[in-house]
Amino acid sequence: MNKLESLNPATDEVVATYDVATDEQVFAAVDRAQETAEWWRGIGYDGRKQRLLAWRRYLAAHSDELIDLMHRENGKPKPDATLELLLALEHTAWSAKHAGKVLKPEKRRPGMLFANFSARTEHVPYGVVGVIGPWNYPVYTPNGSIATALAAGNTVVYKPSEHTPAIGQWYADAYALANPSDPDGVLTVVQGYGATGAALCRSGVQKLAFTGSAATGKKVMAACAENLVPVVMELGGKDAAIVAADADLAKAAELVAWGAASNGGQTCAGVERVYVEEEVRDEFLGLLTKEFANVKPGSGPGASYGPMTMPSQLEVVRKHVEDAIGSGGQPVLGGLSSVGDRYVEPVVLVDVPEDSLAIQEETFGPTVTVTTVRDLDEAVRLSNAVNFGLGASVFSKRRGPEIAERLDTGMVSVNSVLGFAGMGALPFGGRADSGFGRIHGPEGLREFTRPRSVAVQRFALPGLNLTSFNRSKTIDRLLPRMLRLLHKR
């Protein structure tokens, strides 16, 4: 049987080894989840709430163990791992506590033609949801699909990234340890590479949530399309920050630096581009480079961020920096020498052409371009001129909400970065090459259910049943008059 070996990206030490699931094992896991789905749905919102909150308490009580594992297998500093877990628990708690209210049946007006009916919509769980998770936020991101899908009444089969399989296994095992009386199949992990994900797509899951690159997302969609399995696609980003002349420049520089380099820049909704009005460009640039002065990668306690988790990403970062400089961009901090064999030092580039790789493609490293614009109209136009549409940031004391409305993205933070990601009530997702569908919030809960319409005839009207061959001739003669009376005005 094939083996999956995960390595510490800072040392290449083996963290864990797993058997790669065969197609048959993936199918069996989904079958088991399908058998459990009826029980899981049957315990209702309160039953699921109790179990999800017990899981949350277990994760919090054993957080030191999980945080240490996240540091070793993913490479991020322990404070960042702690923040990631905290945000995941926030979203789990929100979904558990609000699912019953968000997804309760809704009464609808039946209309004059069917006045003898009552009408309602119900939110029905799909059954089994497949989740294919990423490596950059190996708890927070898949949890957005897993906890939401569970709260909505589905069971879940989860394939973690091959770069962080131990974290995914620990996270799922914690559910079983927190709820030992539950039957198998509420949350199941299958380990493996791309072929395992493809098997999950074809396994009989009723919906699938994927997080990763746009290129891989298209392959996942094609595999799911074979059985018309609906998908949620949380893909890449090339998020912009707009810095207006009236912004608090020091605060903007502080937050842009964090948005660009935290987690080694390996954040789909991180800041990769900045558009700053020309009258404050020099001051902002000076403040930004100053913010980066003490930002250093490493694996020790004082590191600002860790190594690149996926080694091949180093070449992407190097290629983008090289292309930016080669096409006329100027490095004001760092450069090609910043890209090492495990770590990337912060890189700030100015005057980078808008058609360069560093502007148009996701870099996924601690690099940021700073472009001078004449006015905010130009800033908005350039921000929207990429194929991604995940998130954005706006820094302005007076015009923040106005500018935010014009950005063609799924999420916007005003005078902050990534503020939308921490709030349980807000949906997370994008458009275009950033994907579609939503996790988190009410929209996320509804994403993992399908609407069912229910029409109940409360009493019969003899001869007036419009959906019967026994409809009276008088009613047939009145239909044209009713049509004009109701709709001609």
TARA-V861234 format. One record per helix or strand of 2 or more residues. SS is the DSSP state (hx for helix, st for strand). FROM is the first residue (numbers start at 1). TO is the last residue. If there is no record, write none. Layout:
SS/FROM/TO
SS/FROM/TO
//
This chain:
st/3/7
st/14/19
hx/23/42
hx/44/61
hx/63/74
hx/78/102
st/106/108
hx/112/114
st/117/125
st/128/132
hx/140/151
st/155/159
hx/165/178
st/187/189
hx/194/201
st/207/211
hx/214/225
st/230/234
st/239/243
hx/249/265
st/271/277
hx/278/294
hx/313/326
st/330/333
hx/336/338
st/347/350
hx/357/360
st/367/373
hx/376/383
st/388/389
st/392/395
hx/400/405
st/413/414
hx/419/422
st/431/432
st/435/436
hx/441/447
st/449/457
hx/473/487
//
